[in-house]
């Protein structure tokens, strides 16, 4: 019997909030708070923001074209290492109608202010711990470069088991990562009953990265 309260605060009308572009332009406009993010980069932050957006637009467009994403019923999607939210923005640009949760790992820089200023939603999370999924599970989990970073902190099988818990039957996981973790990830995926397929990236067979596409199929008696 507790009254509901507003859980989304308004953007302040002064400071950083004063210069945010209106929707949908804000999705692709580098916000002022981008300059406050503590990251090491050899190029300016605005150029880094635009480069990430272009990178994910090309990748998501290739998913739509080659892997037929538009025929899937994507409702709840999670980007497990969201960065500036470029993956979620690319899904919107490619007219993929889905709810995307951007997760920023605590092991990296806090980019949530940029994600919020783009008009997207997100949370910070430690992938060495369980993820609070109530009240939803997910149709698609997307992890780019997550395991090669987090394996220094926690067991990869722990993260994969957590992914299995929050991925609904019939869902898919797309893991883009370096070659040196793929063999172990494939073994874990098979042990969990997933159906993994290893694919080359657009850079070709000699690239240092691969895509592990995993299907979590319905169990049959």
Secondary structure as the mmCIF struct_conf table of DSSP 4:
data_model
#
loop_
_struct_conf.conf_type_id
_struct_conf.id
_struct_conf.beg_label_comp_id
_struct_conf.beg_label_asym_id
_struct_conf.beg_label_seq_id
_struct_conf.end_label_comp_id
_struct_conf.end_label_asym_id
_struct_conf.end_label_seq_id
HELX_LH_PP_P HELX_LH_PP_P1 UNK A 2 UNK A 4
BEND BEND1 UNK A 8 UNK A 8
HELX_LH_PP_P HELX_LH_PP_P2 UNK A 9 UNK A 12
BEND BEND2 UNK A 13 UNK A 14
HELX_RH_3T_P HELX_RH_3T_P1 UNK A 15 UNK A 19
HELX_LH_PP_P HELX_LH_PP_P3 UNK A 20 UNK A 22
TURN_TY1_P TURN_TY1_P1 UNK A 23 UNK A 24
HELX_RH_3T_P HELX_RH_3T_P2 UNK A 25 UNK A 27
BEND BEND3 UNK A 28 UNK A 29
HELX_LH_PP_P HELX_LH_PP_P4 UNK A 30 UNK A 31
HELX_RH_3T_P HELX_RH_3T_P3 UNK A 32 UNK A 36
BEND BEND4 UNK A 37 UNK A 37
BEND BEND5 UNK A 42 UNK A 43
HELX_RH_AL_P HELX_RH_AL_P1 UNK A 45 UNK A 66
BEND BEND6 UNK A 67 UNK A 67
HELX_RH_3T_P HELX_RH_3T_P4 UNK A 69 UNK A 71
BEND BEND7 UNK A 72 UNK A 72
STRN STRN1 UNK A 76 UNK A 79
BEND BEND8 UNK A 80 UNK A 81
TURN_TY1_P TURN_TY1_P2 UNK A 83 UNK A 85
HELX_RH_AL_P HELX_RH_AL_P2 UNK A 86 UNK A 93
TURN_TY1_P TURN_TY1_P3 UNK A 94 UNK A 95
STRN STRN2 UNK A 99 UNK A 105
TURN_TY1_P TURN_TY1_P4 UNK A 106 UNK A 107
BEND BEND9 UNK A 108 UNK A 108
HELX_RH_AL_P HELX_RH_AL_P3 UNK A 112 UNK A 117
TURN_TY1_P TURN_TY1_P5 UNK A 118 UNK A 119
STRN STRN3 UNK A 121 UNK A 125
TURN_TY1_P TURN_TY1_P6 UNK A 127 UNK A 128
BEND BEND10 UNK A 129 UNK A 129
TURN_TY1_P TURN_TY1_P7 UNK A 134 UNK A 135
STRN STRN4 UNK A 138 UNK A 144
BEND BEND11 UNK A 145 UNK A 145
HELX_RH_AL_P HELX_RH_AL_P4 UNK A 146 UNK A 150
TURN_TY1_P TURN_TY1_P8 UNK A 151 UNK A 153
BEND BEND12 UNK A 154 UNK A 154
HELX_RH_AL_P HELX_RH_AL_P5 UNK A 156 UNK A 166
STRN STRN5 UNK A 167 UNK A 178
HELX_RH_AL_P HELX_RH_AL_P6 UNK A 179 UNK A 191
TURN_TY1_P TURN_TY1_P9 UNK A 192 UNK A 193
STRN STRN6 UNK A 195 UNK A 200
TURN_TY1_P TURN_TY1_P10 UNK A 202 UNK A 203
TURN_TY1_P TURN_TY1_P11 UNK A 205 UNK A 206
BEND BEND13 UNK A 207 UNK A 208
STRN STRN7 UNK A 209 UNK A 215
HELX_LH_PP_P HELX_LH_PP_P5 UNK A 217 UNK A 219
#
